[in-house]
Each structure stands twice: as structure tokens, then as C-alpha cells.
């Protein structure tokens, strides 16, 4: 069987690493450099991705396209793709709610085979092995399973309904990301009263408590630009199920206070908590 050509949209920290794994079973992995940042260009170079000048060229040359971008951009990106009548396998792997995933599948129409994907875990670097959960047409899922066979990206099939993988991703994100936000609020409250060290000591007696890892607040702040929109998507999913979305919307609003520290590797815990205390 001929190896497929794969297009990645776009080479962020997750997208580039996932694309590099796909390269093990692909003829080539392409990315579109138009309008992308210097950081994206460097990541793509580091992971050996091949640049193309336009989205049209990427779509014309690709058998499989994987979309891994900020949630807010997912639908607009697909509208651009739909204009080119892409007829390969499209993996919608963004952290968006199931209704949006179904809408995206409809936008691509009968030409493309749309597979719903949800990545759970850290980017596949330095021994990390995230799982790409899949749902949708059987043939499409089999192509994606073959693409990542033997790589650090594990695949797991959930079912044949588009939206199932998105639902699992957001269900997990709703707990995991909101829990990290609660850690920031708890440590910030304790610090205001001079008992933050004691709080950490109490939490450290419980090995399953996020409170015992206050250093992760810094990582939460640096990732707030991505996590906030994910939690908004998860809140929409809760609302659609008749469940109260207010807790997740409040967590997203809290994350918005860290606007301006996107991927800041120099941020300290003190800086992060100070920013959290500023409306």
C-alpha cells in the first residue's frame, strides 16, 4: 500500500509533534507557511515538515489532512478547505464541542471523509505518549490508525459517530483544566493570608491532590490562551446536555486574566498569582 502524503494545520507545539510521528508512515508531511509565525516555521523545520506556499497546494497534494489549531479558528479553517473541495481524509482533532464537529463534517460535504479526533495527553516528545481518540467512518479511522502505527501517538477507536471523540476530549478537559484553575485560586487565597506554604503542606499529605503541585500554576497561566477557549467549548457541551455550564465559564473567565503571558517560559509563580489578582 502506498504511503499517504499528510498535511498538518498547523505546526503548534502539539501539531508539529503529532505530525512528526505521522511522518514515520507517510510519504511526506506538509505544512502551509502562509501567514504563520516565526515560531511555527522553526518548529516545522525542527520536526522535518515540508513547507508549501498556499493552503490550496497543501490540499491538492495531501491524502490526509489533520487539523490541530486553536478552537476558535477551527470552523473558519474548514470553510476555507471546503472551498477547495478537498476529497481526502480530514481529521478534525481540535478541542471543540460535538455540535461544531458535526457542523464541520457537514461543511466538507460528501467529498471528504471526516474523522473526529481528540488528543488526550501531552505532545509526543521526550517519552510522552498521548492517545488520539477517533470516531467516525470506519475506513477513515483505519487510515489514521495505520498512519500512527508504531509511533508515540497511540490511537483508540470509540465508535462510528462523529462527535464522540470530541465529547471525550472535552469531558476530560473540563475536569483536568478546571482543577488546575482551582489550584491557582486556592493558592492565591492562601497567599493573601500568609498561609500558602501551610496549604501546600496540607495538600502534600494527599498524593492525588493538584494542590500539592503549585508550580503547575505557572504552566496553567502560560497555556491559558488555549485552555480558556477549550473550557468555553466544554461549557457549550454541558449546556447542550442540560447540565449547568457556569463553573466552566467561570474558569474560562479566570484564565482570561492571564492574557498576555502566552507560552511565557520566564513567568514565575509570584508573577502568575499577581496577575491573577488584577482584574
C-alpha positions as CSV (number, residue, x, y, z in Angstrom):
1,X,0.0,0.0,0.0
2,X,1.4,3.4,-0.9
3,X,2.2,5.7,1.9
4,X,0.0,8.8,2.1
5,X,1.0,12.4,2.0
6,X,-0.2,14.2,5.1
7,X,-0.9,17.9,5.6
8,X,-0.9,19.4,9.1
9,X,-2.8,22.5,10.1
10,X,-0.9,23.8,12.0
11,X,2.6,23.1,13.5
12,X,1.9,24.3,17.0
13,X,3.5,22.5,19.9
14,X,1.0,19.6,19.6
15,X,0.5,19.8,15.9
16,X,4.2,19.7,15.0
17,X,5.0,16.8,17.3
18,X,2.0,14.8,16.1
19,X,2.9,15.5,12.5
20,X,6.5,14.2,13.2
21,X,5.0,10.9,14.4
22,X,2.8,10.7,11.3
23,X,6.0,11.1,9.2
24,X,7.1,7.6,10.2
25,X,4.3,6.1,8.0
26,X,3.8,8.9,5.4
27,X,5.5,9.7,2.1
28,X,5.8,13.4,3.3
29,X,4.2,15.7,5.9
30,X,3.4,19.1,4.6
31,X,2.5,22.4,6.3
32,X,1.4,25.7,4.9
33,X,3.7,28.6,5.8
34,X,1.5,31.4,4.6
35,X,0.6,33.7,7.5
36,X,2.4,31.6,10.1
37,X,4.7,32.9,12.8
38,X,8.5,32.5,13.0
39,X,8.0,30.1,15.9
40,X,5.8,27.9,13.7
41,X,8.4,28.0,11.0
42,X,11.1,26.9,13.4
43,X,9.0,24.1,14.9
44,X,8.3,22.8,11.4
45,X,11.9,22.9,10.5
46,X,12.9,21.2,13.7
47,X,10.4,18.3,13.0
48,X,11.3,17.9,9.4
49,X,8.0,19.1,7.9
50,X,7.9,20.2,4.3
51,X,6.7,23.8,3.6
52,X,4.2,24.7,0.9
53,X,3.2,28.2,-0.1
54,X,-0.6,28.0,0.0
55,X,-3.4,26.1,1.6
56,X,-4.6,25.1,-1.9
57,X,-1.2,23.4,-2.6
58,X,-1.3,21.5,0.7
59,X,-4.9,20.3,0.0
60,X,-4.0,19.3,-3.6
61,X,-1.0,17.2,-2.5
62,X,-2.4,15.7,0.7
63,X,-4.3,12.4,1.1
64,X,-4.8,13.1,4.8
65,X,-5.2,16.5,6.5
66,X,-5.0,16.8,10.3
67,X,-6.4,20.0,11.9
68,X,-4.8,20.9,15.2
69,X,-5.4,24.6,15.8
70,X,-6.9,26.9,18.5
71,X,-10.6,26.1,18.9
72,X,-11.8,29.5,17.8
73,X,-10.2,29.0,14.4
74,X,-11.4,25.5,13.6
75,X,-14.6,26.3,11.7
76,X,-13.2,29.2,9.7
77,X,-10.3,27.0,8.6
78,X,-12.7,24.3,7.4
79,X,-14.7,26.9,5.4
80,X,-11.5,27.7,3.5
81,X,-10.9,24.0,3.0
82,X,-14.5,23.4,1.8
83,X,-13.9,26.0,-1.0
84,X,-11.2,23.8,-2.4
85,X,-13.4,20.6,-2.4
86,X,-10.8,18.5,-0.5
87,X,-11.6,14.9,-1.2
88,X,-9.2,13.0,1.2
89,X,-9.4,12.1,4.8
90,X,-9.8,15.1,7.2
91,X,-9.1,14.6,10.9
92,X,-10.9,17.3,13.0
93,X,-8.7,16.9,16.1
94,X,-9.4,20.3,17.8
95,X,-10.8,20.7,21.2
96,X,-14.3,21.7,20.1
97,X,-17.7,20.6,21.1
98,X,-19.5,17.7,19.3
99,X,-22.1,20.0,17.6
100,X,-19.3,22.0,16.0
101,X,-17.6,18.9,14.9
102,X,-20.8,17.7,13.2
103,X,-21.2,21.1,11.6
104,X,-17.7,20.9,10.3
105,X,-18.4,17.4,8.8
106,X,-21.4,18.9,7.0
107,X,-19.3,21.8,5.7
108,X,-16.9,19.4,4.0
109,X,-19.8,17.7,2.4
110,X,-19.7,14.3,0.7
111,X,-16.2,14.9,-0.9
112,X,-14.1,14.3,2.2
113,X,-14.1,11.5,4.8
114,X,-14.3,13.3,8.1
115,X,-12.8,11.6,11.2
116,X,-13.4,13.1,14.6
117,X,-10.3,13.1,16.8
118,X,-9.4,14.1,20.3
119,X,-5.9,14.2,21.6
120,X,-5.6,13.4,25.4
121,X,-2.1,13.9,26.9
122,X,1.0,16.0,26.3
123,X,2.7,16.4,22.9
124,X,4.6,13.2,21.9
125,X,8.1,14.3,22.8
126,X,10.6,13.1,25.4
127,X,8.9,9.9,26.1
128,X,5.3,11.2,26.2
129,X,2.7,9.0,24.6
130,X,-0.7,10.8,24.1
131,X,-3.7,9.0,22.8
132,X,-5.6,10.1,19.7
133,X,-9.2,9.0,20.2
134,X,-11.1,8.5,17.0
135,X,-14.8,8.3,15.9
136,X,-16.5,8.4,12.5
137,X,-16.4,6.3,9.3
138,X,-14.6,3.0,9.8
139,X,-12.4,3.4,6.6
140,X,-11.2,6.8,7.7
141,X,-10.3,5.6,11.2
142,X,-8.4,2.7,9.8
143,X,-6.3,5.0,7.7
144,X,-5.5,7.1,10.8
145,X,-4.7,4.0,12.8
146,X,-2.3,2.9,10.1
147,X,-0.7,6.4,9.9
148,X,0.3,6.3,13.6
149,X,1.0,2.6,14.0
150,X,4.3,2.0,15.9
151,X,4.6,5.7,16.9
152,X,4.4,7.6,20.2
153,X,0.8,8.6,19.3
154,X,-1.5,5.9,20.4
155,X,-4.9,5.6,18.7
156,X,-8.1,4.3,20.2
157,X,-11.4,3.9,18.4
158,X,-14.6,5.0,20.2
159,X,-17.3,4.4,17.7
160,X,-18.7,5.4,14.3
161,X,-20.5,8.6,15.3
162,X,-18.7,11.9,14.6
163,X,-18.7,13.9,17.8
164,X,-17.8,11.0,20.2
165,X,-14.1,11.8,20.2
166,X,-14.7,15.5,20.7
167,X,-17.1,14.7,23.6
168,X,-14.4,12.6,25.4
169,X,-11.7,15.2,24.9
170,X,-13.9,18.0,26.4
171,X,-15.2,15.8,29.2
172,X,-11.6,15.2,30.3
173,X,-10.6,18.8,29.7
174,X,-13.5,20.0,31.8
175,X,-12.1,18.3,34.9
176,X,-8.4,18.5,34.3
177,X,-8.1,22.2,33.3
178,X,-10.7,23.5,35.8
179,X,-8.9,21.6,38.6
180,X,-5.7,23.5,37.7
181,X,-7.5,26.8,37.8
182,X,-8.9,26.0,41.2
183,X,-5.4,25.3,42.4
184,X,-4.4,28.8,41.3
185,X,-7.4,30.4,43.2
186,X,-6.7,28.3,46.3
187,X,-3.0,29.2,46.4
188,X,-3.8,32.8,45.7
189,X,-6.3,33.0,48.5
190,X,-3.9,31.3,51.0
191,X,-1.0,33.6,50.0
192,X,-3.2,36.7,50.7
193,X,-3.4,35.5,54.3
194,X,0.2,34.2,54.6
195,X,-0.7,30.6,54.8
196,X,0.2,29.4,51.3
197,X,3.1,27.2,52.5
198,X,0.9,25.6,55.0
199,X,-1.8,24.9,52.4
200,X,0.8,23.1,50.2
201,X,2.0,21.1,53.2
202,X,-1.6,20.0,53.9
203,X,-2.1,19.1,50.3
204,X,1.2,17.2,50.0
205,X,-0.2,14.6,52.5
206,X,-2.6,13.6,49.8
207,X,-0.7,12.2,46.8
208,X,-3.7,12.7,44.5
209,X,-4.1,16.4,45.1
210,X,-3.3,19.0,42.4
211,X,-2.8,21.5,45.4
212,X,0.5,19.7,46.1
213,X,1.8,20.9,42.7
214,X,1.6,24.7,42.9
215,X,4.4,25.1,40.4
216,X,1.9,23.9,37.8
217,X,0.1,27.2,38.2
218,X,2.8,28.8,36.0
219,X,2.2,26.3,33.2
220,X,-1.5,26.9,33.6
221,X,-1.0,30.6,33.1
222,X,1.2,30.2,30.1
223,X,-1.4,27.9,28.5
224,X,-4.4,30.0,29.4
225,X,-4.8,31.3,25.8
226,X,-5.6,27.7,24.7
227,X,-7.3,26.4,27.8
228,X,-9.9,29.2,28.1
229,X,-11.4,28.5,24.7
230,X,-11.4,24.8,25.3
231,X,-13.4,25.3,28.5
232,X,-15.9,27.5,26.7
233,X,-16.4,24.7,24.2
234,X,-16.8,22.3,27.1
235,X,-19.3,24.7,28.7
236,X,-21.3,24.7,25.5
237,X,-21.3,20.9,25.6
238,X,-22.6,20.9,29.2
239,X,-25.4,23.3,28.3
240,X,-26.4,21.2,25.3
241,X,-26.8,18.3,27.6
242,X,-28.9,20.2,30.1
243,X,-26.1,20.5,32.6
244,X,-25.0,23.7,34.3
245,X,-22.1,25.4,32.4
246,X,-21.4,28.2,34.8
247,X,-18.4,26.6,36.6
248,X,-16.5,26.1,33.3
249,X,-17.4,29.6,32.1
250,X,-16.1,31.0,35.4
251,X,-12.9,29.0,35.0
252,X,-12.5,30.3,31.4
253,X,-13.0,33.9,32.7
254,X,-10.4,33.3,35.3
255,X,-7.9,32.1,32.7
256,X,-8.6,35.3,30.7
257,X,-6.8,37.2,33.5
258,X,-3.5,35.6,32.2
259,X,-3.9,37.2,28.8
260,X,-0.5,38.4,27.7
261,X,1.6,35.6,29.1
262,X,1.1,33.2,26.2
263,X,3.8,30.4,26.4
264,X,5.9,32.7,28.7
265,X,8.8,30.5,29.8
266,X,10.1,33.2,32.2
267,X,6.9,33.5,34.2
268,X,7.2,32.8,38.0
269,X,4.6,31.6,40.4
270,X,4.6,35.0,42.1
271,X,4.1,36.7,38.7
272,X,1.3,34.4,37.8
273,X,-0.6,34.9,41.1
274,X,0.0,38.6,41.0
275,X,-1.6,38.7,37.5
276,X,-4.5,36.6,38.8
277,X,-5.2,39.2,41.4
278,X,-5.5,42.0,38.9
279,X,-9.0,42.5,37.2
